[in-house]
């Protein structure tokens, strides 16, 4: 069986953060079967591109997804993150 998936790790992290604003990197890593280091890198990428905002609350992070950010693919620029998260089953959208 092939090891590829339809949703990239970046998309999967974005979906999880959209569903669970207070999810930890450890929980994300366990859910996706990737390392915490990979999750931290992905969160940094998503934050740098304006897809999420991270706010520190005590010892925990609180994430907010920018639901109006356009998708990165050129042909998908008219689709926003909120629409993607709806398709992926996110109740926030």
N, C-alpha and C positions, 0 to 999 in steps of 0.2 A: 504494500500500500504506500502511496506517495505521502510525503511529509508536508506538502504545501497546503495553505489554507486560503480562503477567499479574502479574509480580513487580515491585514497586516498587524503586527504587534502594536504599532502606533494607533491603529483604529480600534483595536481591542482594549488598549489602555484607556483611550478616550471614552469608549462606551462604558467601561467599568466606573471611571471617575464620574461620568454623567449620571450613572445610576446610584452611586454611593459617594456622596461628597466627602465623607470622612474615612474613606478606605485607606488602609496603610499600604506602603510599598510591598511589605511582606505578603499581605493578602492578595494584592494584584499579582505578584510573582507566583504565588501558589495557584491562583485561579488560572493563570495562563501557561504555567509550566516553564517560566523563564526566570532568570536570576534577578535578584533585587537590584543589582548594578545596572542591568538592562532596563529595568523599570525606571530607575532614577534618570538614566540617559534619555529615555523616551519622554518622561515628564519634562525634563529640561528642554527638549526639542519642542514639545507642544506649547510650553510656556513662552519660549523665545518667538514662536510664530504667532502668538496671540490666540491660540485655541483654548487654553486654560489659564486661570489665575490661581496661584497658590498663596494661601494666607496661613501664617503660623498662629495656632491657638494653643498656648501652653506648650506641651510636648508633641502635639498632633498637628497635622496639616489639614486644612480645609480647602477643597478645590471647587472652583466655579468654572463651568464650561461656557465659552462664548458661543452661544447657539446661532448667532448670526454670521459667524466666520464662514467664508466660502471654502469649499473643498479645494485642495491643492492642484488637482489634475486640471489641465487647461480646459478640457471638454466638460468638466464638472463645475466650472466657476459659477454657474447660475444656481447651483444646489448648495444650501448652507448646512452646517454641522447639525443643527436641530432636526432637519429633515432626515439626515442619515441616521441619527440616533433613534428617531421614531421607527424607522425600518428595522433597526437592530433590537427593537423592543424596549426602548428607554421610556419610562413613564413621565420624565421631565419635559419632553418635547411638546 
